[in-house]
Amino acid sequence: LAIGSGATSRDLELMLGGLGVRESFSVVVSADHVERSKPHPETYELALKQLAQKFPGVSSDNTVVIEDSPGGVTAALEAGLRVLGVATTGPIQKLTQATQTRPDLTGLDWAGLQALFK
């Protein structure tokens, strides 16, 4: 798993550490790692590049971004990635550019995520 965030590294590490999930992510890309943050695609391009370096075979063809902001959806699409827009921070109508949308992640497991993008 990877995170591509517009937050600073400090804030992101504090949040992930506080939630006890930092170890779940092999790649963490923050606004500090890129020249242009979302909605520019650089965050997602770098995250994908780092994932592919760690896990050969990872590509835009087998990667899905879960995103809750319109700017993030734009960034991921421009990076050539498929996007699940999740309306946890705003109305789902603002995420209609996403490949798929859901009101939230309730009940979504790995098989369900895969099924959305077949």
N, C-alpha and C positions, 0 to 999 in steps of 0.2 A: 504494500500500500504506500501511497505517496500523498503529500499535502502540498498544494500550490496555493499560497495565501497572499493577500495584499497587506497582511499585518507585518509588523517588524519581527525579526528573529526573537528578540527578547520577549515580546508579548506572546508570540506563538509558543515558545518553549515554556513560558509560565502557564499558559492555558493547558497545553498538552500534559505537562507534568502534574498540574493540579488535578486534572481529570484521571491521571494514572494511565494514560494511553500512549505516551511518547514512544515506548518500545514497539508499538504496533506498526510504526511507520518507518520504512526503509529509507525514504527520501522525504525531506522537508525543505521546500523552497519558499522563502519569504520575500517581502518587498526589498529586503536588504541584499538579496542575491541577484537582482535584475536591474537593468537601467530603466526599463519601462514596465510598470505594473499593470494589472488589469485595468481597462479592457484590452490592452495590448496582449498578444499571445505569448510573449516571452516567458512568463511564469510557467505556463503549461509546456512550452517547448523544452525548457530546462528540466522540468520534473520528468518528462518523458525520456529525455536523453539520459538522465541519471538513473532512472529505472532500467533502461535498456542496458546500461553499462553493468549494473548489478545483476540483472536477470536477462541473459541473452534470449532473444525471441520476443521480448516485449516490444510492441510497436503500436502505432495508432490504430491498427486493425483489431487489436485485442485489448484495448484500453477504453475505459468508460470514466468520464468525469462526473462526479455528483456535485452540483453547484446550486447555490441558493440566490445568486444575484444576477441581474441582467448583464452587468459588465463581465462577470465571470463566465456566463454562457457565451457571450460574444468572444471572449478570449479563447475559450476551449474550442469553439467551432473554428475560429481562425487558425488555431494550431492543428486543425485536421482531426480533432477528436470527437467522439460521440458524447452526448451530454444528457444526463438525467437531471432535469430541472426540478428542484424540490422547494415547495413554497413554504418554508419554515420561517422566513423573515419578511415575507411580503406576499402580495397576491399572485396566484399562479398565472394570471393573465400577463404579467410582466416577464414570464419565462417562456413564452410561446415559441421563441426561436430554438429552444432546446430540442434535441432529437426525440425525447420523450419527457413527459412531466408527470409528477405525482404531488398530491398535497403534502405528504410527509413520507417517512421511511417505515412507518408502522407495518409490521408483517412482511416486509421485504427481506428475503434471504438471498443467498448466492444464486440458487436456481431461479428464483423470481427475477433477479437482476439480469441474468443471462437471457431469460425468456423475453424480456423487454427489447432486447437488441438482436434478436434472430431475424 
